[in-house]
Amino acid sequence: MAKIVRFGVSIDQELLDAFDQKIVSRGYANRSEAIRDLIRNQLVEMEWSHDHQEVAGTITLVYDHHVRGLSDQLMELQHHYVELIVSTMHVHLAHDRCLEVLLLKGPAGEAKEIAHRLLAIKGVIHGRLTATSTGERLK
């Protein structure tokens, strides 16, 4: 098990009160857990800032599958990034709308690139890249 270290932080009382209210509403047992999550989130963000760093994430797309050629464009682009895409899930939301989730693992730069390219395709109604970590650097 990792060694636990205690450290002190100076903080404005109003800021601390606001933080305490938020962490209670989110179900944290204590400040330490909340601060550990904030630090991990920052470390994940830093991982994604290095294009060659191996990361994990998802791309979620909602699109109109009746748009001519859209399905072909989505599939062609996904085949271009076959080594990055670990898995996909496709759900029919309505008669004309689909939701697709792509699970990614690979270089951050490539993950951002495919996300930007997919989100820019005509017929994609909404989409989002959710960045996370492989966990290797968060132990």
N, CA, C and O of each residue as an XYZ file, in Angstrom:
556
protein
N       0.838     -1.183      0.000
C       0.000      0.000      0.000
C       0.878      1.240      0.000
O       1.953      1.251      0.600
N       0.422      2.269     -0.667
C       1.174      3.516     -0.761
C       1.232      4.201      0.602
O       0.318      4.074      1.417
N       2.300      4.914      0.826
C       2.470      5.675      2.061
C       1.527      6.885      2.045
O       1.474      7.618      1.057
N       0.799      7.088      3.116
C      -0.097      8.228      3.242
C       0.685      9.391      3.840
O       1.394      9.228      4.833
N       0.551     10.573      3.227
C       1.253     11.773      3.668
C       0.216     12.821      4.056
O      -0.757     13.031      3.332
N       0.415     13.464      5.167
C      -0.441     14.573      5.584
C       0.243     15.875      5.217
O       1.461     16.002      5.342
N      -0.549     16.853      4.758
C       0.009     18.169      4.456
C      -1.042     19.226      4.772
O      -2.236     18.929      4.809
N      -0.610     20.431      4.992
C      -1.512     21.525      5.323
C      -1.740     22.425      4.130
O      -0.877     22.562      3.263
N      -2.911     23.039      4.094
C      -3.268     23.958      3.014
C      -3.910     25.191      3.637
O      -4.798     25.077      4.482
N      -3.463     26.353      3.224
C      -4.092     27.595      3.646
C      -5.149     27.967      2.611
O      -4.878     27.975      1.410
N      -6.351     28.273      3.085
C      -7.453     28.542      2.170
C      -8.430     29.530      2.808
O      -8.633     29.513      4.022
N      -9.019     30.372      2.003
C     -10.016     31.321      2.450
C     -11.216     30.569      3.032
O     -11.650     29.567      2.464
N     -11.751     31.044      4.156
C     -12.858     30.365      4.844
C     -14.083     30.210      3.948
O     -14.713     29.152      3.952
N     -14.436     31.243      3.180
C     -15.605     31.155      2.300
C     -15.417     30.084      1.224
O     -16.350     29.350      0.900
N     -14.221     30.004      0.682
C     -13.928     28.987     -0.329
C     -14.017     27.595      0.280
O     -14.562     26.678     -0.336
N     -13.484     27.435      1.484
C     -13.556     26.136      2.163
C     -15.000     25.758      2.468
O     -15.385     24.601      2.299
N     -15.800     26.718      2.916
C     -17.213     26.438      3.203
C     -17.951     25.987      1.941
O     -18.733     25.037      1.977
N     -17.698     26.674      0.829
C     -18.331     26.291     -0.441
C     -17.888     24.889     -0.861
O     -18.695     24.088     -1.333
N     -16.598     24.604     -0.684
C     -16.065     23.274     -1.017
C     -16.736     22.208     -0.152
O     -17.162     21.171     -0.661
N     -16.827     22.460      1.140
C     -17.451     21.495      2.055
C     -18.899     21.216      1.664
O     -19.341     20.068      1.714
N     -19.639     22.250      1.277
C     -21.031     22.053      0.857
C     -21.105     21.164     -0.377
O     -21.950     20.272     -0.460
N     -20.224     21.409     -1.328
C     -20.228     20.608     -2.561
C     -19.865     19.153     -2.296
O     -20.505     18.244     -2.823
N     -18.844     18.933     -1.484
C     -18.419     17.538     -1.284
C     -19.451     16.748     -0.494
O     -19.608     15.548     -0.715
N     -20.159     17.403      0.426
C     -21.221     16.720      1.162
C     -22.342     16.344      0.199
O     -22.866     15.232      0.256
N     -22.714     17.277     -0.693
C     -23.809     17.006     -1.633
C     -23.446     15.907     -2.627
O     -24.330     15.260     -3.188
N     -22.165     15.696     -2.843
C     -21.728     14.640     -3.767
C     -21.415     13.323     -3.058
O     -21.038     12.340     -3.696
N     -21.573     13.311     -1.745
C     -21.444     12.061     -1.008
C     -20.045     11.711     -0.521
O     -19.813     10.579     -0.097
N     -19.116     12.642     -0.570
C     -17.775     12.361     -0.060
C     -17.822     12.219      1.457
O     -18.532     12.964      2.134
N     -17.072     11.271      1.983
C     -17.017     11.052      3.429
C     -16.178     12.118      4.122
O     -16.401     12.440      5.289
N     -15.200     12.663      3.380
C     -14.314     13.658      3.996
C     -13.609     14.469      2.915
O     -13.673     14.146      1.729
N     -12.939     15.521      3.352
C     -12.210     16.394      2.423
C     -11.087     15.653      1.719
O     -10.831     15.897      0.540
N     -10.416     14.757      2.419
C      -9.270     14.059      1.826
C      -9.652     13.329      0.553
O      -8.942     13.400     -0.450
N     -10.786     12.620      0.596
C     -11.233     11.901     -0.603
C     -11.525     12.868     -1.742
O     -11.159     12.609     -2.888
N     -12.177     13.972     -1.433
C     -12.507     14.958     -2.464
C     -11.240     15.580     -3.054
O     -11.148     15.769     -4.267
N     -10.284     15.892     -2.217
C      -9.033     16.490     -2.699
C      -8.248     15.488     -3.534
O      -7.648     15.864     -4.541
N      -8.242     14.215     -3.131
C      -7.565     13.186     -3.943
C      -8.184     13.115     -5.336
O      -7.465     13.001     -6.328
N      -9.528     13.182     -5.417
C     -10.188     13.157     -6.725
C      -9.841     14.386     -7.557
O      -9.636     14.276     -8.766
N      -9.773     15.551     -6.924
C      -9.389     16.765     -7.654
C      -7.976     16.640     -8.214
O      -7.713     17.036     -9.349
N      -7.084     16.096     -7.422
C      -5.699     15.912     -7.881
C      -5.659     14.911     -9.033
O      -4.988     15.149    -10.037
N      -6.367     13.803     -8.897
C      -6.400     12.806     -9.983
C      -6.965     13.417    -11.270
O      -6.436     13.182    -12.356
N      -8.033     14.195    -11.143
C      -8.615     14.843    -12.325
C      -7.600     15.746    -13.007
O      -7.516     15.773    -14.235
N      -6.837     16.476    -12.226
C      -5.824     17.357    -12.801
C      -4.725     16.537    -13.487
O      -4.249     16.911    -14.559
N      -4.328     15.434    -12.878
C      -3.305     14.576    -13.488
C      -3.788     13.966    -14.798
O      -3.019     13.859    -15.753
N      -5.056     13.568    -14.851
C      -5.624     13.039    -16.096
C      -5.624     14.117    -17.167
O      -5.264     13.854    -18.315
N      -6.022     15.322    -16.802
C      -6.013     16.429    -17.756
C      -4.601     16.667    -18.291
O      -4.420     16.939    -19.477
N      -3.621     16.566    -17.427
C      -2.231     16.755    -17.851
C      -1.793     15.632    -18.789
O      -1.049     15.880    -19.738
N      -2.247     14.391    -18.534
C      -1.931     13.283    -19.444
C      -2.433     13.597    -20.849
O      -1.723     13.378    -21.830
N      -3.656     14.109    -20.943
C      -4.267     14.391    -22.237
C      -3.597     15.552    -22.956
O      -3.813     15.738    -24.153
N      -2.796     16.329    -22.255
C      -2.110     17.455    -22.908
C      -0.858     17.000    -23.656
O      -0.264     17.779    -24.402
N      -0.458     15.743    -23.461
C       0.705     15.188    -24.160
C       0.199     14.230    -25.234
O      -0.309     13.154    -24.918
N       0.336     14.613    -26.491
C      -0.252     13.856    -27.599
C       0.189     12.403    -27.688
O      -0.557     11.574    -28.209
N       1.379     12.069    -27.197
C       1.867     10.694    -27.317
C       1.564      9.850    -26.085
O       1.839      8.650    -26.080
N       1.004     10.453    -25.046
C       0.667      9.730    -23.823
C      -0.487      8.769    -24.079
O      -1.488      9.155    -24.683
N      -0.362      7.518    -23.625
C      -1.461      6.565    -23.771
C      -2.547      6.902    -22.765
O      -2.294      7.010    -21.566
N      -3.759      7.065    -23.276
C      -4.909      7.429    -22.464
C      -6.079      6.513    -22.814
O      -5.991      5.676    -23.713
N      -7.158      6.690    -22.090
C      -8.403      5.995    -22.391
C      -9.509      7.042    -22.405
O      -9.362      8.124    -21.836
N     -10.597      6.714    -23.051
C     -11.714      7.642    -23.089
C     -12.849      7.106    -23.925
O     -12.794      5.994    -24.450
N     -13.874      7.915    -24.037
C     -15.011      7.559    -24.880
C     -15.398      8.748    -25.750
O     -15.198      9.907    -25.388
N     -15.947      8.424    -26.887
C     -16.596      9.428    -27.726
C     -18.057      9.011    -27.804
O     -18.372      7.887    -28.196
N     -18.937      9.913    -27.432
C     -20.372      9.655    -27.493
C     -20.956     10.529    -28.597
O     -20.734     11.739    -28.632
N     -21.698      9.902    -29.488
C     -22.303     10.605    -30.626
C     -23.803     10.355    -30.654
O     -24.261      9.234    -30.431
N     -24.557     11.400    -30.928
C     -25.973     11.266    -31.256
C     -26.098     11.796    -32.677
O     -25.653     12.903    -32.979
N     -26.704     11.000    -33.541
C     -26.776     11.426    -34.935
C     -28.062     10.977    -35.603
O     -28.754     10.069    -35.141
N     -28.353     11.643    -36.703
C     -29.527     11.347    -37.522
C     -29.093     10.352    -38.595
O     -28.403     10.719    -39.546
N     -29.493      9.111    -38.441
C     -29.016      8.101    -39.392
C     -29.693      8.196    -40.756
O     -29.346      7.444    -41.667
N     -30.644      9.100    -40.910
C     -31.251      9.303    -42.221
C     -30.466     10.271    -43.102
O     -30.776     10.425    -44.283
N     -29.459     10.921    -42.537
C     -28.625     11.818    -43.344
C     -27.844     10.964    -44.333
O     -27.132     10.038    -43.946
N     -27.983     11.284    -45.602
C     -27.375     10.492    -46.669
C     -25.862     10.357    -46.483
O     -25.152     11.353    -46.351
N     -25.388      9.134    -46.476
C     -23.966      8.843    -46.420
C     -23.334      8.948    -45.038
O     -22.150      8.651    -44.880
N     -24.104      9.364    -44.036
C     -23.523      9.554    -42.708
C     -22.995      8.247    -42.117
O     -21.867      8.202    -41.625
N     -23.780      7.211    -42.160
C     -23.336      5.926    -41.593
C     -22.041      5.451    -42.247
O     -21.148      4.945    -41.567
N     -21.942      5.611    -43.549
C     -20.728      5.213    -44.262
C     -19.531      6.055    -43.821
O     -18.432      5.533    -43.634
N     -19.753      7.364    -43.658
C     -18.657      8.241    -43.225
C     -18.185      7.870    -41.821
O     -16.984      7.816    -41.560
N     -19.126      7.617    -40.926
C     -18.765      7.248    -39.562
C     -17.969      5.940    -39.537
O     -16.961      5.825    -38.840
N     -18.436      4.970    -40.304
C     -17.766      3.675    -40.326
C     -16.385      3.763    -40.973
O     -15.432      3.153    -40.488
N     -16.274      4.508    -42.047
C     -14.981      4.660    -42.724
C     -13.958      5.308    -41.795
O     -12.813      4.862    -41.716
N     -14.370      6.345    -41.104
C     -13.461      7.028    -40.189
C     -13.066      6.107    -39.031
O     -11.909      6.100    -38.611
N     -14.009      5.344    -38.525
C     -13.693      4.407    -37.442
C     -12.712      3.331    -37.911
O     -11.831      2.928    -37.151
N     -12.851      2.868    -39.136
C     -11.910      1.877    -39.668
C     -10.512      2.465    -39.822
O      -9.517      1.748    -39.707
N     -10.436      3.761    -40.082
C      -9.136      4.429    -40.191
C      -8.404      4.438    -38.847
O      -7.174      4.471    -38.809
N      -9.159      4.409    -37.747
C      -8.583      4.439    -36.399
C      -8.799      3.111    -35.667
O      -8.992      3.093    -34.451
N      -8.765      2.019    -36.399
C      -9.100      0.702    -35.844
C      -8.202      0.309    -34.663
O      -8.658     -0.401    -33.767
N      -6.957      0.746    -34.640
C      -6.064      0.386    -33.539
C      -6.346      1.202    -32.277
O      -5.900      0.837    -31.189
N      -7.076      2.288    -32.417
C      -7.415      3.160    -31.293
C      -8.747      2.759    -30.656
O      -8.920      2.886    -29.444
N      -9.678      2.281    -31.463
C     -11.028      1.968    -30.989
C     -11.069      0.537    -30.466
O     -10.866     -0.423    -31.210
N     -11.333      0.420    -29.178
C     -11.375     -0.882    -28.507
C     -12.736     -1.540    -28.693
O     -12.831     -2.751    -28.897
N     -13.781     -0.732    -28.620
C     -15.133     -1.269    -28.696
C     -16.101     -0.149    -29.080
O     -15.817      1.033    -28.886
N     -17.258     -0.551    -29.633
C     -18.316      0.414    -29.912
C     -19.643     -0.160    -29.441
O     -19.834     -1.374    -29.365
N     -20.549      0.753    -29.129
C     -21.911      0.358    -28.779
C     -22.854      1.259    -29.567
O     -22.666      2.475    -29.618
N     -23.856      0.663    -30.172
C     -24.810      1.397    -30.997
C     -26.209      1.176    -30.417
O     -26.617      0.041    -30.169
N     -26.941      2.283    -30.202
C     -28.286      2.206    -29.639
C     -29.229      3.026    -30.512
O     -28.904      4.145    -30.908
N     -30.388      2.468    -30.807
C     -31.419      3.187    -31.555
C     -32.250      3.976    -30.556
O     -32.952      3.398    -29.727
N     -32.169      5.298    -30.639
C     -32.898      6.166    -29.712
C     -34.321      6.434    -30.166
O     -35.245      6.495    -29.355
N     -34.484      6.593    -31.458
C     -35.792      6.901    -32.047
C     -35.738      6.481    -33.510
O     -34.739      5.934    -33.977
N     -36.825      6.745    -34.222
C     -36.905      6.352    -35.629
C     -35.735      6.895    -36.452
O     -35.228      6.213    -37.342
N     -35.311      8.122    -36.153
C     -34.273      8.748    -36.968
C     -32.968      9.053    -36.224
O     -32.029      9.583    -36.819
N     -32.901      8.725    -34.936
C     -31.708      9.070    -34.155
C     -31.059      7.840    -33.534
O     -31.723      6.924    -33.047
N     -29.730      7.863    -33.576
C     -28.937      6.802    -32.973
C     -27.927      7.401    -32.006
O     -27.520      8.555    -32.140
N     -27.538      6.607    -31.045
C     -26.473      6.966    -30.123
C     -25.366      5.944    -30.309
O     -25.622      4.741    -30.357
N     -24.153      6.420    -30.411
C     -23.021      5.525    -30.564
C     -21.952      5.939    -29.570
O     -21.655      7.123    -29.415
N     -21.379      4.951    -28.900
C     -20.301      5.195    -27.946
C     -19.088      4.399    -28.402
O     -19.172      3.190    -28.619
N     -17.971      5.080    -28.545
C     -16.722      4.449    -28.938
C     -15.785      4.468    -27.738
O     -15.559      5.523    -27.144
N     -15.248      3.331    -27.382
C     -14.264      3.232    -26.307
C     -12.879      3.273    -26.930
O     -12.559      2.479    -27.814
N     -12.055      4.213    -26.458
C     -10.736      4.439    -27.029
C      -9.629      4.112    -26.040
O      -9.786      4.285    -24.832
N      -8.508      3.639    -26.571
C      -7.289      3.473    -25.784
C      -6.124      3.650    -26.744
O      -5.982      2.912    -27.720
N      -5.288      4.652    -26.444
C      -4.160      4.920    -27.314
C      -3.634      6.321    -27.094
O      -3.930      6.942    -26.074
N      -2.858      6.827    -28.040
C      -2.259      8.157    -27.898
C      -3.324      9.261    -27.815
O      -4.289      9.268    -28.580
N      -3.129     10.182    -26.883
C      -4.083     11.274    -26.665
C      -4.317     12.086    -27.934
O      -5.450     12.471    -28.224
N      -3.268     12.344    -28.680
C      -3.407     13.136    -29.898
C      -4.338     12.494    -30.903
O      -5.162     13.173    -31.514
N      -4.211     11.179    -31.081
C      -5.087     10.470    -32.017
C      -6.525     10.445    -31.511
O      -7.463     10.567    -32.298
N      -6.701     10.287    -30.211
C      -8.047     10.274    -29.637
C      -8.732     11.617    -29.864
O      -9.903     11.664    -30.241
N      -8.012     12.700    -29.636
C      -8.582     14.034    -29.871
C      -8.873     14.238    -31.355
O      -9.883     14.841    -31.719
N      -7.991     13.737    -32.202
C      -8.165     13.898    -33.647
C      -9.424     13.205    -34.149
O     -10.212     13.809    -34.877
N      -9.624     11.941    -33.771
C     -10.820     11.236    -34.249
C     -12.080     11.874    -33.672
O     -13.102     11.953    -34.354
N     -12.016     12.326    -32.428
C     -13.193     12.975    -31.836
C     -13.565     14.221    -32.627
O     -14.732     14.413    -32.971
N     -12.590     15.063    -32.916
C     -12.866     16.280    -33.677
C     -13.435     15.948    -35.055
O     -14.372     16.597    -35.521
N     -12.869     14.947    -35.693
C     -13.326     14.596    -37.038
C     -14.745     14.034    -37.022
O     -15.556     14.375    -37.883
N     -15.050     13.169    -36.041
C     -16.392     12.603    -35.954
C     -17.436     13.671    -35.638
O     -18.513     13.685    -36.233
N     -17.120     14.551    -34.714
C     -18.075     15.576    -34.292
C     -18.367     16.590    -35.395
O     -19.411     17.243    -35.384
N     -17.458     16.718    -36.333
C     -17.625     17.695    -37.415
C     -18.441     17.177    -38.592
O     -18.775     17.944    -39.494
N     -18.765     15.896    -38.598
C     -19.494     15.313    -39.731
C     -20.949     15.789    -39.725
O     -21.611     15.793    -38.687
N     -21.427     16.187    -40.893
C     -22.805     16.641    -41.042
C     -23.762     15.509    -40.673
O     -23.635     14.384    -41.156
N     -24.707     15.830    -39.818
C     -25.670     14.834    -39.358
C     -25.443     14.418    -37.926
O     -26.333     13.846    -37.297
N     -24.250     14.698    -37.395
C     -23.991     14.446    -35.983
C     -24.648     15.581    -35.213
O     -24.266     16.742    -35.363
N     -25.625     15.251    -34.399
C     -26.413     16.243    -33.671
C     -25.669     16.736    -32.431
O     -25.673     17.925    -32.115
N     -25.040     15.806    -31.749
C     -24.287     16.159    -30.538
C     -23.253     15.082    -30.294
O     -23.434     13.924    -30.669
N     -22.182     15.477    -29.670
C     -21.156     14.517    -29.323
C     -20.228     15.078    -28.284
O     -20.188     16.284    -28.041
N     -19.475     14.178    -27.671
C     -18.551     14.610    -26.635
C     -17.443     13.573    -26.480
O     -17.674     12.365    -26.527
N     -16.246     14.090    -26.296
C     -15.101     13.260    -25.923
C     -15.001     13.304    -24.405
O     -14.926     14.379    -23.810
N     -15.001     12.144    -23.791
C     -14.807     12.051    -22.345
C     -13.430     11.463    -22.112
O     -13.155     10.319    -22.473
N     -12.573     12.262    -21.505
C     -11.185     11.876    -21.307
C     -10.998     11.259    -19.929
O     -11.449     11.803    -18.921
N     -10.329     10.122    -19.905
C      -9.952      9.513    -18.638
C      -8.546      8.958    -18.795
O      -7.830      9.321    -19.728
N      -8.161      8.100    -17.906
C      -6.796      7.604    -17.863
C      -6.781      6.087    -17.911
O      -7.776      5.435    -17.596
N      -5.666      5.542    -18.300
C      -5.500      4.090    -18.181
C      -5.234      3.724    -16.726
O      -5.286      2.549    -16.364
N      -4.952      4.718    -15.892
C      -4.721      4.494    -14.472
C      -3.286      4.219    -14.090
O      -2.946      4.189    -12.908
N      -2.442      4.018    -15.085
C      -1.041      3.681    -14.819
C      -0.316      4.727    -13.984
O       0.506      4.389    -13.131
N      -0.621      5.994    -14.231
C       0.084      7.079    -13.536
C      -0.671      7.600    -12.341
O      -0.255      8.588    -11.735
N      -1.776      6.961    -11.982
C      -2.595      7.443    -10.873
C      -2.508      6.569     -9.647
O      -3.278      6.761     -8.706
N      -1.622      5.639     -9.624
C      -1.529      4.693     -8.502
C      -1.153      5.384     -7.217
O      -1.032      4.734     -6.179
